Amino acid sequence: MRALVIVLSAIVSACAPLVPTDEAQETEDLSWHSCRFAVHWPEKEPPAMHVDLFLARDIVKPVLESHGPRIPLWRFHRRAVRDAAGHRFSFIYFTDPRTQASLVYDLQNSVAFKQAGSHNIIDSLSCSDVDYWAGSDIGATADPRWSEPVRDNWPHYIMGVSKLWLGLIDDLATDSSKHGSLAETLDHYRHVDNTLIGIWHEQGEHAFLHHMDAIFGYRGFED
């Protein structure tokens, strides 16, 4: 059985209370953190992108619901490239150190996470902090090539996109716990993912892109 590697450098202070008090929340600095799931990707097979939906809804969403008020900004990032990183699903969030420790503890102890690890669905979970994200810079996780105003406001935009994506999954998926085995659950998410792709192809241009263009006054790139 493949060993599940968990990088938990964020829990060095595990002896401290995991749930921050209001006073601690006010005095501790907010900064960016991330938990990156390495999804198992066998050679000569396409990436199992539907696994991302399972990770988002069954593992990350309960943690978000539990710690939401202490996480003012968050987003998802998805990628699958045949390189050292491979297929990776990332949950990126802005919070204080105590909430970070509590959040990571909850992630690694969730039933769905342990199930995914024991069935070789994920190879590792890394919640070590990214050095160049250190500090309270809101725009630290944005593309450095963008202007400062865009970098500082983009996290709000991409959190809205991530909320919309997760909400669509919620509306399209049934209670995954009713599907029995993990294989049945993941097969269900495969169908949900295909439906989401259809929604993006059929409705994305108008529902998302057109209305974003409207906010900017219909002044497209050709103007």
C-alpha positions as CSV (number, residue, x, y, z in Angstrom):
1,M,0.0,0.0,0.0
2,R,1.4,3.4,-1.0
3,A,2.4,5.4,2.1
4,L,0.6,8.6,2.6
5,V,3.1,11.4,3.1
6,I,1.8,14.3,5.1
7,V,3.9,17.4,5.4
8,L,2.7,19.2,8.5
9,S,5.3,21.9,9.3
10,A,2.4,24.2,10.1
11,I,1.6,22.2,13.3
12,V,4.8,22.9,15.1
13,S,2.7,24.6,17.8
14,A,0.4,21.7,18.2
15,C,0.5,21.9,22.0
16,A,-1.3,25.3,21.8
17,P,-5.1,25.5,21.7
18,L,-6.3,24.7,18.2
19,V,-9.2,27.1,18.2
20,P,-8.2,30.7,18.5
21,T,-9.9,33.0,20.9
22,D,-11.3,36.3,19.6
23,E,-8.4,38.1,21.2
24,A,-5.9,35.9,19.5
25,Q,-7.7,36.4,16.2
26,E,-7.4,40.2,16.5
27,T,-3.8,40.3,17.5
28,E,-2.3,37.6,15.2
29,D,-1.2,38.5,11.7
30,L,-3.1,37.2,8.8
31,S,-1.1,35.7,6.0
32,W,-1.4,33.3,3.1
33,H,-1.2,29.5,3.6
34,S,-2.0,26.6,1.4
35,C,-2.6,22.9,1.5
36,R,-1.7,21.0,-1.6
37,F,-3.0,17.6,-2.4
38,A,-0.8,15.5,-4.8
39,V,-3.3,13.4,-6.7
40,H,-2.1,10.0,-7.8
41,W,-1.5,10.0,-11.6
42,P,-0.3,6.7,-13.1
43,E,1.9,6.8,-16.2
44,K,0.1,6.7,-19.6
45,E,-3.2,7.6,-18.0
46,P,-5.1,10.9,-18.2
47,P,-5.4,12.9,-15.0
48,A,-8.4,12.1,-12.8
49,M,-9.7,15.6,-12.7
50,H,-12.9,14.5,-11.0
51,V,-10.9,13.7,-7.9
52,D,-10.6,17.5,-7.4
53,L,-14.3,17.7,-6.9
54,F,-14.2,15.0,-4.2
55,L,-11.3,16.8,-2.5
56,A,-13.1,20.2,-2.6
57,R,-16.5,19.0,-1.4
58,D,-15.8,16.1,0.9
59,I,-12.5,17.2,2.5
60,V,-12.1,21.0,2.2
61,K,-15.7,22.2,2.4
62,P,-16.3,20.9,5.9
63,V,-13.2,22.7,7.1
64,L,-14.3,25.9,5.4
65,E,-17.7,25.6,7.1
66,S,-16.0,25.1,10.5
67,H,-13.4,27.9,10.2
68,G,-15.1,30.2,7.7
69,P,-15.3,33.4,9.8
70,R,-11.6,33.2,10.5
71,I,-10.7,32.8,6.7
72,P,-11.6,36.1,5.0
73,L,-10.1,35.0,1.7
74,W,-9.6,31.6,0.1
75,R,-9.5,29.9,-3.3
76,F,-8.8,26.7,-5.2
77,H,-6.2,26.1,-7.7
78,R,-6.1,23.1,-10.1
79,R,-3.3,21.8,-12.3
80,A,-2.2,18.6,-14.0
81,V,1.1,18.7,-15.9
82,R,3.6,15.9,-16.4
83,D,6.3,17.5,-14.3
84,A,7.6,17.3,-10.7
85,A,4.4,18.7,-9.3
86,G,2.1,16.5,-11.4
87,H,-1.6,16.6,-10.7
88,R,-2.1,18.9,-7.7
89,F,-5.2,20.4,-6.1
90,S,-4.5,23.4,-3.9
91,F,-6.6,25.1,-1.2
92,I,-5.1,28.5,-0.7
93,Y,-6.3,30.7,2.2
94,F,-5.6,33.9,4.2
95,T,-5.8,33.4,8.0
96,D,-3.9,33.6,11.3
97,P,-1.4,31.0,12.5
98,R,-3.7,29.4,15.1
99,T,-6.5,28.9,12.7
100,Q,-3.9,27.5,10.2
101,A,-2.9,24.9,12.8
102,S,-6.5,23.9,13.6
103,L,-7.4,23.8,9.9
104,V,-4.6,21.5,9.0
105,Y,-5.3,19.2,12.0
106,D,-9.0,18.9,10.8
107,L,-7.9,18.2,7.2
108,Q,-5.5,15.4,8.1
109,N,-8.0,13.8,10.5
110,S,-11.1,13.9,8.3
111,V,-12.5,10.5,7.4
112,A,-12.6,11.3,3.7
113,F,-8.9,12.3,3.7
114,K,-7.8,9.1,5.4
115,Q,-9.9,7.1,3.0
116,A,-8.4,8.8,0.0
117,G,-4.9,8.1,1.3
118,S,-5.5,4.5,2.1
119,H,-6.9,3.9,-1.4
120,N,-4.0,5.6,-3.2
121,I,-6.2,8.4,-4.5
122,I,-3.8,11.0,-3.1
123,D,0.0,10.5,-2.7
124,S,0.6,13.4,-0.2
125,L,-0.7,16.4,1.5
126,S,1.7,19.4,2.0
127,C,0.6,22.2,4.2
128,S,4.1,23.8,4.6
129,D,4.1,27.6,4.1
130,V,5.3,29.2,0.9
131,D,8.2,31.5,1.8
132,Y,7.5,34.3,-0.7
133,W,3.9,34.5,0.6
134,A,5.0,35.4,4.1
135,G,3.5,38.6,5.6
136,S,0.2,40.3,5.2
137,D,0.4,41.3,1.6
138,I,-3.1,40.6,0.1
139,G,-1.7,40.4,-3.4
140,A,1.1,38.0,-2.6
141,T,-0.4,35.0,-4.3
142,A,-1.3,36.8,-7.5
143,D,0.8,36.9,-10.7
144,P,3.7,39.4,-10.0
145,R,3.4,40.6,-13.6
146,W,0.1,42.2,-12.8
147,S,-0.3,45.7,-11.6
148,E,-0.5,46.3,-7.9
149,P,-4.3,47.2,-7.9
150,V,-5.1,44.1,-9.8
151,R,-3.0,41.9,-7.5
152,D,-4.6,43.4,-4.4
153,N,-8.2,42.9,-5.6
154,W,-7.9,39.7,-7.6
155,P,-8.1,37.4,-4.4
156,H,-11.7,38.6,-3.9
157,Y,-12.6,37.8,-7.5
158,I,-11.0,34.3,-7.6
159,M,-12.7,33.5,-4.2
160,G,-16.0,34.3,-5.8
161,V,-15.1,32.0,-8.7
162,S,-14.1,29.2,-6.3
163,K,-17.4,29.7,-4.3
164,L,-19.4,29.5,-7.6
165,W,-17.6,26.3,-8.7
166,L,-18.1,24.6,-5.3
167,G,-21.7,25.7,-5.2
168,L,-22.3,24.1,-8.6
169,I,-20.8,20.9,-7.4
170,D,-23.1,21.0,-4.4
171,D,-26.1,21.5,-6.5
172,L,-25.2,18.8,-9.0
173,A,-24.0,16.2,-6.5
174,T,-26.1,14.0,-4.2
175,D,-24.9,13.1,-0.7
176,S,-21.6,11.3,-1.5
177,S,-21.9,9.3,1.7
178,K,-24.9,7.4,0.2
179,H,-22.8,6.0,-2.7
180,G,-21.2,3.3,-0.6
181,S,-17.7,2.6,-1.6
182,L,-15.1,5.2,-2.5
183,A,-15.0,4.0,-6.0
184,E,-18.7,4.6,-6.4
185,T,-18.3,8.1,-4.8
186,L,-15.6,9.0,-7.2
187,D,-17.6,7.7,-10.2
188,H,-20.4,9.9,-9.1
189,Y,-18.0,12.9,-9.1
190,R,-16.8,11.9,-12.6
191,H,-20.4,12.4,-13.8
192,V,-20.7,15.7,-11.9
193,D,-17.4,16.9,-13.5
194,N,-18.7,16.1,-17.0
195,T,-21.9,18.0,-16.3
196,L,-19.8,21.0,-15.1
197,I,-17.8,20.9,-18.2
198,G,-21.0,21.0,-20.2
199,I,-22.3,24.0,-18.2
200,W,-19.0,25.9,-18.8
201,H,-19.1,25.2,-22.6
202,E,-22.8,26.0,-23.0
203,Q,-23.4,28.8,-20.5
204,G,-20.0,30.1,-19.4
205,E,-19.6,32.7,-22.2
206,H,-22.8,34.5,-21.3
207,A,-23.3,33.7,-17.6
208,F,-19.7,34.4,-16.6
209,L,-17.7,36.1,-19.3
210,H,-20.4,38.4,-20.8
211,H,-21.5,39.7,-17.5
212,M,-17.9,40.4,-16.4
213,D,-17.5,42.3,-19.6
214,A,-20.6,44.2,-18.7
215,I,-19.1,45.3,-15.4
216,F,-16.3,46.9,-17.3
217,G,-18.7,48.7,-19.6
218,Y,-18.5,46.4,-22.7
219,R,-15.1,47.9,-23.6
220,G,-13.4,44.8,-24.9
221,F,-9.7,44.3,-25.8
222,E,-10.3,45.5,-29.3
223,D,-11.2,49.1,-28.1
